């Protein structure tokens, strides 16, 4: 038994002596020391602004998202099956609508597990008071084009519209959508009188909220 151990020891010494003689011993030792661990599976990631004007689109940067995942905005204490906004993913840099009411919310990356919604990642989100500005001539002739600029949260369903001053918030009239272009030319009404240009916020928790008004006289 001792002879066998001595033989094994001598064999190890002989191999080391060979590597030293060949100049390979440091390289072999370093190779054993720096063997790379098995690659770890990439984890999903979620990144977005933590504060935004209420009703404005929120750009989100995603990475390694599992198939079938979706984004949601909910209140922090809402369960996983409850949300104010649910957004199906079509790309890795989506822009989703935000609540039109000022408050504290939570941006969530959701997946289905065993048939039930599950929060995979979450990030706090605060919405600030929304505001808008309007620019247009104060007077215009009947039937002429009215150049208008409207800037606000610029949500997908926000609109700038020309109506009578006493018209309800959901009234119809010449309009454009700032999310597509903040400037447009509206056709002035045929009837003379005082009209009102409005910026209308239309977002979750705040539908048809008037953020800005400007009087326009049609002559």
C-alpha positions in Angstrom: 0.0 0.0 0.0 2.8 2.4 0.9 4.6 1.5 -2.3 1.4 2.3 -4.3 1.1 5.7 -2.6 4.7 6.5 -3.2 4.3 5.6 -6.8 1.3 7.9 -7.2 3.2 10.7 -5.5 6.2 10.2 -7.7 3.9 10.2 -10.8 2.5 13.6 -9.7 5.9 14.9 -9.1 7.1 13.7 -12.5 4.2 15.4 -14.2 4.9 18.6 -12.4 8.6 18.4 -13.2 7.7 17.8 -16.9 5.4 20.9 -16.9 8.0 23.0 -15.2 10.6 21.9 -17.6 8.4 22.6 -20.6 7.5 26.0 -19.2 3.8 25.1 -18.9 3.3 24.7 -15.2 2.3 28.4 -14.5 -0.2 28.3 -17.4 -1.7 25.0 -16.3 -2.0 26.3 -12.7 -3.7 29.5 -13.8 -6.1 27.7 -16.1 -7.3 25.6 -13.2 -7.5 28.6 -10.9 -9.5 30.7 -13.4 -12.0 28.2 -14.8 -15.1 30.2 -15.8 -18.3 29.2 -13.9 -21.3 28.0 -15.8 -23.1 31.0 -17.5 -26.1 32.2 -15.4 -29.5 32.6 -17.1 -30.3 36.3 -17.9 -32.9 37.9 -15.6 -35.6 40.2 -16.9 -35.1 43.9 -16.3 -37.5 46.9 -16.1 -36.5 50.6 -16.2 -38.6 53.8 -16.5 -38.9 57.3 -15.1 -40.2 57.3 -11.5 -42.1 60.6 -11.9 -44.2 61.8 -14.8 -47.0 64.3 -15.6 -50.3 62.6 -15.1 -51.7 61.3 -18.4 -48.4 61.5 -20.3 -47.0 58.4 -22.1 -44.4 56.5 -20.0 -41.5 55.0 -22.0 -40.3 51.8 -20.5 -37.0 49.9 -21.2 -37.3 46.1 -20.9 -34.8 43.3 -21.2 -35.0 39.5 -21.3 -38.8 39.6 -20.9 -40.5 36.2 -20.9 -43.0 35.4 -23.6 -46.5 36.5 -22.8 -45.5 39.2 -20.3 -47.3 42.5 -20.1 -47.0 45.8 -18.3 -49.5 47.2 -15.8 -49.9 50.3 -13.6 -51.7 49.8 -10.3 -51.9 51.2 -6.9 -49.1 49.9 -4.6 -51.5 47.9 -2.4 -53.5 46.5 -5.3 -53.4 42.7 -5.7 -51.7 41.2 -8.8 -55.1 40.7 -10.5 -56.1 44.4 -10.3 -54.7 47.2 -12.4 -55.6 50.7 -13.7 -53.6 50.2 -17.0 -52.8 46.9 -18.7 -50.5 47.1 -21.7 -49.7 44.2 -24.1 -46.0 44.2 -25.2 -45.2 44.6 -28.8 -41.6 45.7 -28.5 -38.9 46.1 -25.8 -39.3 50.0 -25.5 -43.0 50.4 -25.1 -44.8 53.7 -24.2 -47.9 53.1 -22.1 -50.6 55.5 -20.9 -50.5 56.7 -17.3 -53.3 57.6 -15.0 -54.6 61.1 -15.5 -55.0 61.6 -11.7 -52.2 62.8 -9.5 -51.1 60.0 -7.2 -48.6 57.2 -6.2 -48.7 54.1 -8.3 -46.7 51.1 -9.2 -45.3 50.0 -12.6 -45.4 46.2 -12.9 -44.1 43.6 -15.2 -46.6 40.8 -15.1 -46.7 37.1 -16.2 -49.2 34.3 -15.9 -48.2 31.5 -13.6 -50.6 28.5 -13.1 -53.3 30.6 -14.7 -53.0 33.5 -12.3 -51.4 36.9 -12.8 -48.0 37.3 -11.0 -45.9 40.3 -10.5 -42.4 39.6 -11.8 -40.9 43.1 -11.3 -42.2 46.3 -9.9 -41.1 50.0 -9.7 -42.7 53.0 -7.9 -44.3 55.6 -10.1 -45.6 59.1 -9.1 -47.8 61.3 -11.3 -47.7 65.1 -11.1 -50.3 67.7 -11.8 -51.1 67.8 -15.6 -51.1 71.1 -17.5 -51.4 72.3 -21.0 -50.9 75.5 -23.2 -52.7 76.7 -26.2 -51.7 79.2 -28.9 -54.0 80.5 -31.6 -55.2 83.9 -33.1 -57.8 85.7 -31.0 -59.9 86.5 -34.1 -60.5 84.8 -37.4 -63.0 85.1 -40.3 -65.7 82.5 -40.9 -64.6 79.5 -42.8 -60.9 80.3 -42.7 -58.2 78.1 -41.3 -57.3 78.6 -37.7 -53.6 77.7 -36.9 -53.4 76.2 -33.5 -50.7 74.8 -31.2 -51.6 72.6 -28.2 -49.0 71.1 -25.8 -49.9 69.1 -22.7 -49.5 65.5 -21.5 -49.9 64.5 -25.2 -51.6 61.2 -24.3 -52.8 59.1 -27.2 -56.5 60.2 -26.7 -55.9 63.8 -25.7 -57.4 66.3 -28.1 -57.5 70.0 -28.9 -61.0 71.1 -30.0 -62.9 74.2 -30.9 -66.4 74.5 -29.4 -68.9 76.9 -28.0 -67.9 78.2 -24.5 -70.9 76.5 -22.8 -70.4 73.2 -24.6 -69.9 70.1 -22.3 -66.4 68.6 -22.0 -67.2 65.7 -24.3 -68.7 67.9 -27.1 -67.6 67.4 -30.7 -66.1 69.9 -33.0 -63.0 70.7 -35.2 -60.1 69.0 -33.4 -56.7 67.4 -33.6 -54.6 65.1 -31.5 -51.4 66.5 -30.0 -49.9 62.9 -29.7 -49.7 62.9 -33.5 -48.7 66.6 -34.0 -48.8 69.5 -31.6 -49.7 71.9 -34.4 -52.6 71.8 -36.8 -55.0 74.1 -38.7 -58.7 73.9 -37.8 -61.5 75.1 -40.0 -63.3 78.0 -38.4 -67.1 77.6 -38.0 -69.4 79.3 -40.5 -71.5 80.9 -37.7 -69.9 84.1 -36.2 -69.5 84.4 -32.5 -67.3 83.6 -29.6 -65.8 80.1 -29.4 -63.5 78.3 -27.1 -60.4 76.4 -27.9 -59.7 73.6 -25.4 -57.1 71.1 -24.5 -58.9 67.9 -23.3 -57.1 65.3 -21.3 -58.5 61.8 -21.8 -56.6 59.2 -19.7 -57.4 56.5 -17.2 -59.0 58.0 -14.1 -59.4 61.4 -15.9 -61.7 61.3 -19.0 -62.6 64.6 -20.8 -60.8 66.9 -18.3 -60.3 70.4 -19.6 -56.7 71.5 -19.0 -56.6 74.7 -20.9 -59.0 77.2 -22.6 -58.6 80.0 -25.1 -61.3 82.3 -26.5 -61.5 82.7 -30.3 -63.9 85.1 -32.0 -65.2 84.2 -35.4 -66.2 87.2 -37.5 
